[in-house]
């Protein structure tokens, strides 16, 4: 998902426009400030205000781009499935996209635009059908033992120490190495992917322009890897993308590279935040954590499965859905949206809408009536959702089993959240626990060392 401007910048002045008012209405003095550090640490009170007073809300983002925020559940579902809202940035300002203010910085220069986050039917339909032939539920299910192996070996790296930063040492490397394995990236090259991924989400701040450079390096590597795979196809996902065909249609080389890129880029940070936010939520809700720990210890799966869905709803990894642009005039929640305007669906706000979810601010791992929007809705529903769920289940179940007295090593108010617009995740998650006396597994064989900050 696109990394976006840091909320450490001065807060944007919101145009907190009531749903029945024009965009020229003066700012409501009671409207919450958006995109500040305080907002990033807990955006839910501000979203509650917007749902009640300005559910379709025009605001100026920290980048300077003006966009509409959609915060109510019913409006969000409508917008996510509305064909009049295009994923193609060409419907917005060319300058805004070229400078990285919308979309993924560097993707245009790297010729990586032809992926599922940027295109509409019929091209989206063709590409999704071809990619689905390679990225199948069966392939994901067969990958479960490898995910469990990676999970255990990463925990082996700190289990005897009694403390860890679960973001840098666990939640971040797990999905990187998993998707690299699935794509067919050789083990000796996977640390390069880890470095590029860290730059793309600005995991450690990074130098100016680092995101664009990382995107270009990744594209060059993927094109070279695709060339090698063509000569020696295997069972990996890139080989599957090369093989995929439908009525004589195949992915072009650029399309295959763009799809491999977006599976990595859109997939890994989602899982980092699912694991990080999910673990944090459990540590802040000890009764729910105790219930899940007991269920896992008994070898039961039901609470773990509903629990992952509830964690996706309660404090999910994707705060706002990716960019959409109005191709025709349309009305959302009684508000008229002009042609060309960006629309951002606030998944985090919709998934705590009391009109749809009872006790919306309560974590209830047994919740079954839970049609959350954590992975989107409609034709752009996240194609990598099954893999993210698999990694989330393995990560949380193994942490609770192996480190049963896991606890926060820092006060919640001191934890920092990564700056950004689309994703929501912690910069670090320091924890303590009783050290394991010895590792129950072989020494780690995952590439590299813990990520630098």
Order of alpha helices (4+ residues) and beta strands (2+ residues): alpha-alpha-beta-beta-alpha-beta-alpha-alpha-alpha-alpha-beta-alpha-alpha-alpha-alpha-beta-beta-alpha-alpha-alpha-beta-beta-beta-beta-alpha-alpha-beta-beta
